[in-house]
Amino acid sequence: MKIKTLITTAALAVSILTVGSASAARVTSQYLNKTHQEVKNWAGYTNPSVYYDRAVCSRDMTAYACGQKIQLGTRFLQSKENSYPLSAKFIFAHEWGHTIQFKYNIYSRAPYQELQVDCVGGAFTYHGENSLGYRGLFRSAQGLAYAIGGDPTHGSGSQRAYYTRKGYNTGGRLESCF
């Protein structure tokens, strides 16, 4: 059983190194506003306020959600986008998932709170590829999820990639993640 897990993990790591055909976008307010509308039109359930490069949830300018607010650092998103094209869209959907958790008082123990919203991000990648035409979005999202794993509060790379894939396999049905 452990050998099968190691082979699966190794195969995932190899597939992550070849991210896909998409090229990195320039993360601007226009790009993020478009992504906001795409996620909002798909996800519904909440209507958070979104702030770019403004500390409203944390001083750290990465990506956070608190209550019905999402804070996104454009430099952080660009750094992820450069390695994993279209991943800013996945991150946006992930943070949107947190606003749903906050609104409906959905709380799980670590790392499952984060893995649940990786599922949301994965469900959005299905929508993004199949309804919005973003080829390579899922592959980039799964690669990013694997690469940034390892923090005990967020899950291992394998867990994060698994939950992203689980979300994708819902066929874009966000509610399947909750």
Backbone as CSV, one residue per row, in Angstrom:
resi,resn,N_x,N_y,N_z,CA_x,CA_y,CA_z,C_x,C_y,C_z
1,MET,0.826,-1.204,0.000,0.000,0.000,0.000,0.864,1.260,0.000
2,LYS,1.933,1.265,0.812,2.789,2.448,0.864,3.515,2.668,-0.456
3,ILE,3.904,1.584,-1.136,4.586,1.717,-2.420,3.650,2.353,-3.440
4,LYS,2.391,1.940,-3.458,1.423,2.519,-4.381,1.262,4.022,-4.123
5,THR,1.215,4.405,-2.861,1.097,5.819,-2.500,2.316,6.599,-2.980
6,LEU,3.512,6.020,-2.790,4.736,6.696,-3.235,4.761,6.845,-4.750
7,ILE,4.335,5.823,-5.471,4.317,5.906,-6.932,3.324,6.956,-7.386
8,THR,2.136,6.982,-6.772,1.122,7.974,-7.121,1.639,9.379,-6.840
9,THR,2.273,9.578,-5.700,2.819,10.886,-5.340,3.915,11.295,-6.319
10,ALA,4.780,10.363,-6.684,5.851,10.667,-7.636,5.279,11.024,-9.005
11,ALA,4.268,10.292,-9.442,3.641,10.598,-10.734,2.995,11.973,-10.705
12,LEU,2.354,12.328,-9.587,1.744,13.642,-9.450,2.817,14.720,-9.526
13,ALA,3.929,14.512,-8.832,5.003,15.507,-8.841,5.538,15.708,-10.250
14,VAL,5.702,14.641,-11.033,6.188,14.753,-12.405,5.187,15.513,-13.259
15,SER,3.883,15.211,-13.102,2.884,15.901,-13.916,2.793,17.375,-13.548
16,ILE,3.117,17.700,-12.322,3.066,19.086,-11.879,4.186,19.905,-12.517
17,LEU,5.298,19.272,-12.793,6.419,19.987,-13.389,6.128,20.423,-14.817
18,THR,5.188,19.775,-15.478,4.794,20.163,-16.828,3.396,20.753,-16.751
19,VAL,3.307,22.000,-16.381,2.049,22.629,-15.987,1.002,22.709,-17.077
20,GLY,1.324,22.884,-18.286,0.282,22.971,-19.301,0.590,24.037,-20.322
21,SER,-0.401,24.343,-21.123,-0.186,25.226,-22.252,-0.446,26.697,-21.949
22,ALA,-1.018,26.999,-20.808,-1.340,28.388,-20.481,-0.067,29.174,-20.179
23,SER,-0.112,30.465,-20.444,1.021,31.308,-20.075,0.570,32.250,-18.961
24,ALA,1.528,32.691,-18.179,1.229,33.545,-17.035,0.590,34.850,-17.479
25,ALA,-0.431,35.232,-16.770,-1.083,36.516,-17.015,-0.438,37.568,-16.128
26,ARG,-0.573,38.799,-16.507,-0.130,39.902,-15.663,-1.251,40.163,-14.665
27,VAL,-0.944,40.051,-13.380,-1.956,40.220,-12.337,-2.136,41.710,-12.066
28,THR,-3.207,42.241,-12.622,-3.553,43.654,-12.464,-4.927,43.732,-11.801
29,SER,-5.343,44.928,-11.457,-6.686,45.079,-10.883,-7.749,44.667,-11.902
30,GLN,-7.512,44.919,-13.195,-8.473,44.503,-14.215,-8.598,42.978,-14.260
31,TYR,-7.464,42.293,-14.213,-7.454,40.830,-14.216,-8.198,40.300,-12.986
32,LEU,-7.933,40.888,-11.849,-8.580,40.437,-10.615,-10.064,40.801,-10.586
33,ASN,-10.424,41.964,-11.122,-11.849,42.321,-11.198,-12.606,41.339,-12.086
34,LYS,-11.993,40.953,-13.204,-12.617,39.966,-14.093,-12.760,38.633,-13.364
35,THR,-11.712,38.219,-12.666,-11.754,36.969,-11.911,-12.819,37.041,-10.828
36,HIS,-12.913,38.175,-10.164,-13.943,38.375,-9.134,-15.328,38.117,-9.724
37,GLN,-15.617,38.690,-10.864,-16.920,38.505,-11.506,-17.145,37.054,-11.911
38,GLU,-16.090,36.415,-12.417,-16.217,35.007,-12.818,-16.551,34.117,-11.628
39,VAL,-15.845,34.327,-10.522,-16.098,33.511,-9.334,-17.465,33.856,-8.741
40,LYS,-17.776,35.138,-8.685,-19.072,35.571,-8.137,-20.233,34.987,-8.936
41,ASN,-20.157,35.053,-10.255,-21.230,34.523,-11.094,-21.372,33.014,-10.956
42,TRP,-20.262,32.336,-10.672,-20.283,30.892,-10.509,-20.674,30.494,-9.086
43,ALA,-20.060,31.131,-8.090,-20.162,30.664,-6.715,-21.385,31.163,-5.966
44,GLY,-21.745,32.420,-6.163,-22.861,32.948,-5.389,-22.626,32.783,-3.894
45,TYR,-23.661,32.472,-3.155,-23.657,32.187,-1.711,-23.198,33.345,-0.843
46,THR,-22.199,34.082,-1.287,-21.706,35.233,-0.535,-21.394,36.337,-1.523
47,ASN,-21.212,37.534,-0.998,-20.794,38.658,-1.826,-19.755,39.449,-1.047
48,PRO,-18.543,38.869,-0.913,-17.536,39.530,-0.097,-16.999,40.806,-0.727
49,SER,-16.490,41.672,0.112,-15.723,42.825,-0.359,-14.316,42.318,-0.640
50,VAL,-13.742,42.762,-1.739,-12.417,42.293,-2.129,-11.470,43.486,-2.163
51,TYR,-10.305,43.309,-1.545,-9.309,44.373,-1.449,-7.995,43.885,-2.029
52,TYR,-7.400,44.689,-2.882,-6.103,44.377,-3.472,-5.049,45.254,-2.817
53,ASP,-3.984,44.612,-2.370,-2.836,45.318,-1.788,-3.240,46.250,-0.646
54,ARG,-4.196,45.828,0.121,-4.654,46.624,1.260,-4.875,45.682,2.430
55,ALA,-4.247,45.967,3.551,-4.336,45.112,4.732,-5.679,45.316,5.437
56,VAL,-6.563,44.360,5.295,-7.845,44.389,5.997,-8.030,43.139,6.860
57,CYS,-7.320,42.077,6.530,-7.399,40.828,7.291,-6.075,40.507,7.977
58,SER,-4.996,40.911,7.369,-3.661,40.599,7.854,-2.677,41.613,7.285
59,ARG,-1.579,41.807,7.982,-0.529,42.681,7.457,0.248,42.014,6.334
60,ASP,0.180,40.691,6.310,0.867,39.900,5.296,0.115,40.026,3.972
61,MET,0.781,40.492,2.944,0.125,40.740,1.657,0.156,39.501,0.760
62,THR,-0.432,38.419,1.219,-0.567,37.228,0.383,-2.038,37.112,-0.012
63,ALA,-2.748,36.137,0.526,-4.176,35.982,0.238,-4.862,35.529,1.522
64,TYR,-5.896,36.260,1.911,-6.628,35.968,3.142,-8.104,36.247,2.950
65,ALA,-8.881,35.560,3.760,-10.299,35.890,3.877,-10.595,36.017,5.360
66,CYS,-11.404,36.996,5.694,-11.856,37.168,7.075,-13.296,37.659,7.004
67,GLY,-14.190,36.905,7.596,-15.594,37.280,7.496,-16.008,37.353,6.040
68,GLN,-16.535,38.485,5.649,-16.964,38.680,4.261,-16.007,39.623,3.520
69,LYS,-14.714,39.472,3.809,-13.675,40.259,3.148,-12.614,39.322,2.602
70,ILE,-12.118,39.639,1.429,-10.992,38.921,0.836,-9.897,39.942,0.570
71,GLN,-8.704,39.619,1.018,-7.533,40.468,0.825,-6.551,39.716,-0.065
72,LEU,-6.128,40.339,-1.160,-5.205,39.711,-2.099,-4.022,40.630,-2.382
73,GLY,-2.837,40.097,-2.242,-1.624,40.841,-2.586,-1.235,40.548,-4.024
74,THR,-1.167,41.578,-4.853,-0.897,41.347,-6.271,0.513,40.796,-6.511
75,ARG,1.499,41.192,-5.728,2.847,40.637,-5.894,2.862,39.149,-5.585
76,PHE,2.183,38.771,-4.514,2.074,37.363,-4.155,1.405,36.583,-5.283
77,LEU,0.259,37.084,-5.758,-0.461,36.396,-6.828,0.377,36.303,-8.097
78,GLN,1.107,37.379,-8.412,1.953,37.357,-9.606,3.040,36.307,-9.474
79,SER,3.626,36.182,-8.286,4.680,35.175,-8.100,4.131,33.770,-8.317
80,LYS,2.932,33.507,-7.883,2.309,32.194,-8.110,1.928,32.032,-9.577
81,GLU,1.401,33.074,-10.158,0.991,33.071,-11.570,2.184,32.800,-12.484
82,ASN,3.346,33.330,-12.137,4.541,33.132,-12.960,4.954,31.664,-13.015
83,SER,4.752,30.947,-11.926,5.106,29.526,-11.878,3.961,28.619,-12.306
84,TYR,2.745,29.035,-12.002,1.550,28.230,-12.272,0.508,29.118,-12.945
85,PRO,0.580,29.261,-14.280,-0.342,30.149,-14.996,-1.802,29.898,-14.634
86,LEU,-2.529,30.976,-14.466,-3.951,30.999,-14.111,-4.215,30.678,-12.640
87,SER,-3.173,30.431,-11.866,-3.371,30.036,-10.471,-3.982,31.148,-9.620
88,ALA,-3.882,32.399,-10.040,-4.522,33.479,-9.277,-6.035,33.257,-9.223
89,LYS,-6.591,32.669,-10.267,-8.028,32.376,-10.295,-8.371,31.295,-9.273
90,PHE,-7.539,30.279,-9.175,-7.720,29.223,-8.179,-7.630,29.800,-6.763
91,ILE,-6.637,30.651,-6.532,-6.460,31.253,-5.208,-7.678,32.104,-4.855
92,PHE,-8.168,32.869,-5.817,-9.351,33.702,-5.590,-10.536,32.828,-5.177
93,ALA,-10.766,31.735,-5.906,-11.885,30.836,-5.591,-11.684,30.181,-4.225
94,HIS,-10.443,29.833,-3.893,-10.120,29.264,-2.587,-10.531,30.242,-1.477
95,GLU,-10.125,31.487,-1.607,-10.469,32.486,-0.582,-11.977,32.724,-0.541
96,TRP,-12.633,32.675,-1.695,-14.093,32.810,-1.738,-14.734,31.696,-0.916
97,GLY,-14.158,30.499,-1.022,-14.652,29.371,-0.232,-14.628,29.665,1.260
98,HIS,-13.583,30.368,1.704,-13.530,30.749,3.129,-14.694,31.666,3.497
99,THR,-15.073,32.577,2.612,-16.178,33.483,2.957,-17.484,32.708,3.093
100,ILE,-17.625,31.627,2.340,-18.802,30.762,2.492,-18.749,30.067,3.849
101,GLN,-17.566,29.563,4.212,-17.419,28.939,5.527,-17.793,29.920,6.637
102,PHE,-17.279,31.151,6.545,-17.564,32.148,7.586,-19.055,32.476,7.645
103,LYS,-19.657,32.673,6.486,-21.066,33.066,6.451,-21.974,31.993,7.046
104,TYR,-21.673,30.726,6.779,-22.542,29.641,7.222,-21.994,28.895,8.441
105,ASN,-21.020,29.500,9.129,-20.440,28.923,10.344,-19.990,27.477,10.150
106,ILE,-19.246,27.247,9.087,-18.699,25.920,8.801,-17.263,25.909,9.307
107,TYR,-17.034,25.157,10.358,-15.701,25.100,10.946,-15.285,23.651,11.134
108,SER,-14.086,23.342,10.670,-13.507,22.010,10.819,-12.142,22.151,11.464
109,ARG,-11.635,21.032,11.945,-10.290,21.028,12.517,-9.261,21.146,11.401
110,ALA,-8.092,21.677,11.755,-6.994,21.765,10.789,-6.564,20.348,10.430
111,PRO,-6.242,20.131,9.197,-6.171,21.022,8.057,-7.455,21.034,7.215
112,TYR,-8.517,20.381,7.702,-9.696,20.170,6.857,-10.436,21.446,6.495
113,GLN,-10.313,22.479,7.295,-10.908,23.772,6.943,-10.301,24.277,5.635
114,GLU,-9.000,24.158,5.512,-8.302,24.597,4.300,-8.523,23.640,3.138
115,LEU,-8.527,22.363,3.410,-8.707,21.381,2.344,-10.100,21.498,1.730
116,GLN,-11.082,21.858,2.552,-12.429,22.051,2.023,-12.441,23.165,0.982
117,VAL,-11.722,24.250,1.240,-11.721,25.340,0.267,-10.765,25.068,-0.902
118,ASP,-9.827,24.136,-0.739,-9.092,23.653,-1.909,-10.063,22.922,-2.832
119,CYS,-11.022,22.208,-2.250,-12.074,21.558,-3.030,-12.882,22.615,-3.789
120,VAL,-13.221,23.709,-3.127,-13.952,24.804,-3.788,-13.130,25.345,-4.959
121,GLY,-11.851,25.584,-4.713,-10.982,26.057,-5.791,-10.940,25.068,-6.939
122,GLY,-10.884,23.774,-6.619,-10.888,22.747,-7.649,-12.182,22.723,-8.445
123,ALA,-13.305,22.905,-7.747,-14.601,22.954,-8.442,-14.630,24.144,-9.402
124,PHE,-14.063,25.274,-8.965,-14.009,26.430,-9.861,-13.136,26.136,-11.082
125,THR,-12.054,25.369,-10.892,-11.196,25.083,-12.050,-11.965,24.307,-13.115
126,TYR,-12.876,23.436,-12.697,-13.706,22.733,-13.668,-14.548,23.741,-14.454
127,HIS,-15.197,24.632,-13.727,-16.000,25.679,-14.368,-15.123,26.547,-15.279
128,GLY,-13.954,26.920,-14.780,-13.055,27.771,-15.562,-12.612,27.132,-16.857
129,GLU,-12.312,25.845,-16.811,-11.880,25.161,-18.033,-13.048,24.883,-18.977
130,ASN,-14.165,24.446,-18.432,-15.259,23.958,-19.264,-16.290,25.009,-19.646
131,SER,-16.399,26.075,-18.883,-17.367,27.131,-19.213,-16.706,28.437,-19.632
132,LEU,-15.510,28.696,-19.103,-14.836,29.964,-19.399,-13.673,29.809,-20.374
133,GLY,-13.295,28.576,-20.673,-12.251,28.327,-21.671,-10.824,28.485,-21.193
134,TYR,-10.560,28.378,-19.896,-9.201,28.521,-19.367,-8.490,27.167,-19.387
135,ARG,-7.937,26.821,-20.531,-7.192,25.565,-20.654,-5.985,25.573,-19.742
136,GLY,-5.787,24.481,-19.029,-4.634,24.354,-18.153,-4.872,24.862,-16.741
137,LEU,-6.039,25.399,-16.465,-6.325,25.940,-15.125,-6.233,24.855,-14.061
138,PHE,-6.839,23.710,-14.310,-6.806,22.642,-13.308,-5.381,22.167,-13.050
139,ARG,-4.637,21.956,-14.101,-3.266,21.469,-13.940,-2.422,22.462,-13.136
140,SER,-2.585,23.753,-13.404,-1.864,24.775,-12.637,-2.314,24.794,-11.186
141,ALA,-3.626,24.709,-10.976,-4.165,24.733,-9.602,-3.655,23.539,-8.814
142,GLN,-3.682,22.377,-9.414,-3.219,21.189,-8.717,-1.714,21.278,-8.451
143,GLY,-0.962,21.793,-9.406,0.475,21.974,-9.204,0.774,22.932,-8.073
144,LEU,0.058,24.054,-8.046,0.248,25.023,-6.965,-0.131,24.408,-5.627
145,ALA,-1.275,23.734,-5.570,-1.731,23.128,-4.318,-0.680,22.162,-3.779
146,TYR,-0.109,21.358,-4.655,0.928,20.411,-4.246,2.177,21.151,-3.759
147,ALA,2.568,22.172,-4.500,3.808,22.901,-4.194,3.742,23.661,-2.877
148,ILE,2.576,24.200,-2.533,2.495,25.015,-1.320,2.065,24.212,-0.100
149,GLY,1.862,22.914,-0.272,1.495,22.072,0.863,2.646,21.904,1.835
150,GLY,2.328,21.378,2.994,3.360,21.092,3.984,3.128,21.764,5.319
151,ASP,2.344,22.813,5.340,2.004,23.485,6.580,0.925,22.643,7.279
152,PRO,1.145,22.236,8.544,0.167,21.373,9.213,-1.240,21.970,9.287
153,THR,-1.356,23.285,9.243,-2.695,23.889,9.313,-3.392,23.902,7.961
154,HIS,-2.631,23.673,6.874,-3.206,23.706,5.531,-3.187,22.339,4.842
155,GLY,-2.396,21.417,5.340,-2.314,20.086,4.752,-1.060,19.880,3.931
156,SER,-0.753,18.623,3.693,0.421,18.268,2.892,0.149,18.589,1.422
157,GLY,1.205,18.580,0.644,1.039,18.797,-0.794,0.124,17.760,-1.419
158,SER,0.279,16.511,-1.006,-0.575,15.443,-1.538,-2.033,15.656,-1.154
159,GLN,-2.278,16.063,0.094,-3.653,16.325,0.531,-4.267,17.483,-0.252
160,ARG,-3.501,18.544,-0.410,-4.021,19.723,-1.099,-4.317,19.415,-2.562
161,ALA,-3.433,18.673,-3.207,-3.671,18.282,-4.601,-4.881,17.346,-4.684
162,TYR,-5.018,16.435,-3.725,-6.159,15.510,-3.713,-7.481,16.279,-3.608
163,TYR,-7.565,17.229,-2.684,-8.813,17.973,-2.498,-9.102,18.914,-3.677
164,THR,-8.060,19.408,-4.310,-8.258,20.204,-5.525,-8.850,19.317,-6.624
165,ARG,-8.294,18.130,-6.770,-8.805,17.162,-7.755,-10.236,16.727,-7.389
166,LYS,-10.488,16.527,-6.107,-11.836,16.158,-5.650,-12.848,17.236,-6.070
167,GLY,-12.476,18.495,-5.905,-13.349,19.591,-6.323,-13.578,19.600,-7.820
168,TYR,-12.509,19.398,-8.568,-12.624,19.350,-10.025,-13.583,18.238,-10.444
169,ASN,-13.468,17.100,-9.775,-14.285,15.931,-10.123,-15.759,16.092,-9.755
170,THR,-16.134,17.182,-9.077,-17.551,17.437,-8.800,-18.260,17.941,-10.054
171,GLY,-17.493,18.240,-11.085,-18.089,18.807,-12.292,-18.445,20.271,-12.106
172,GLY,-17.730,20.938,-11.200,-17.970,22.362,-10.966,-19.085,22.641,-9.970
173,ARG,-19.544,21.624,-9.259,-20.631,21.814,-8.289,-20.048,22.163,-6.920
174,LEU,-19.998,23.415,-6.654,-19.442,23.962,-5.424,-20.032,23.302,-4.179
175,GLU,-21.333,23.113,-4.149,-21.997,22.583,-2.961,-21.515,21.164,-2.613
176,SER,-20.910,20.463,-3.544,-20.380,19.113,-3.276,-19.187,19.156,-2.339
177,CYS,-18.587,20.309,-2.165,-17.425,20.452,-1.274,-17.840,20.641,0.186
178,PHE,-19.102,20.948,0.429,-19.558,21.228,1.795,-20.420,20.119,2.343
